[in-house]
Amino acid sequence: MANAIEEMSSVNTFHTDQKVDMTDLFCGRLEQYGIREEIADGTTESKRCLTDGHNFIWVYGDEMVERLTRPWSSGPPVGILRAIAEEFQTELYSEYEPQFGRDR
């Protein structure tokens, strides 16, 4: 898993293979990994931002996470992706992998 995330560090869009509740993702569970919500320009209920203090990833979804997108201005969000994968016991797939976008 860690190698796959390292390889995905230059990819821009990700999808989880398990359903992840938006409320659970943003309730503070990721703080133990040094990940927190960043209230940025453009933040809405269905578009929220996570940061490790250096890198950012936008999370899109209403009740469940639909996709995660790295902004061009951010470095590789490897730590954020690892934390999500570990905490929610999910695999992450890039837009270039066949599993991306499959129904969960």
N, C-alpha and C positions, 0 to 999 in steps of 0.2 A: 504493500500500500504506500509506504513512504516514498519508494522509488517512483511510483506512478505519479505522485503529487509533485515530486522534484521535476519530472519530465514535463508536467503540465504548467510549470511556472511561467512560460511565455504565452500560454493560451489565455483567451479572454473570457470565455463563457463556460460555465460548469453546471452540471446537473447531478443531483443525488439519486442513488438507486433505491433509497427508502424514503417514505414520506417524513418530512420534518416540519413540525408545526412552527409557524412564525412566532407565536407567543413563546414557545419553549426556546427558540433560538435567541430571542432578545430579552429573556427574563433574568439574565445575569449568570447563567450556567457556564458561559465561556470565559468569565473573568478569571477563573483559576488558571487559565492558559494565557492570561494577559491580553485577552480580546474583549473589546467593549464596543458599544454602539457609539457612532459619531453622528451627531445631528448636523448635517451639511445642507448646503443649498440644494434644493430638489428633493429633500426627504419628505415622504408621504407615508400613509399607513401601509401602502403596498410596495413602497420603494424605500428601503432602509439601508444604512451603511454600517459595516463592521470594520474595525481597525485594530491593528496591533501596536499602534503608535507611530508606525512608519509607512505601512502599506494599507490599502483599502480594498474592500470588495462590496459591491452593491448587491443587495438581496431583493429579489422581486417575488411577490406572491401576496395573496389575500390571506386565507387561513393557513395554507401550506406553502412552503417554499417551492417556487416554480423554476427559478434559475438564479445563479450567482454570476455576476459579471465584474471583471476587473477593469477599472477605468484606465485609459491610456496613460494617465499621469502617475499611476501607482506602480511601484515595483512589484516583483512577484509575491503574491499573497500566500506563500507556502505555509507559513505558521498558522494563518487563519484557516486554510483548508484542512490542515492536519488536525486542528482543534475540533472543527466541525465533524470530521470523519471519526475521530476518537470518541467524542462526547455523544454523538448520535448513532454510533455504530453503523455507519453508512459508507459506501464507496462513492467517490466523485468521478464523474466522467466529463471529458472535455468535448467541445463541439466537433472535434475531429475523430471521436471514437464512435463505433456503431451503436453502443449502448445509450448514447446521448439522446435525450428526448423520448425514450421509451416510457410507456405508462408504468407507474409504480404500483 
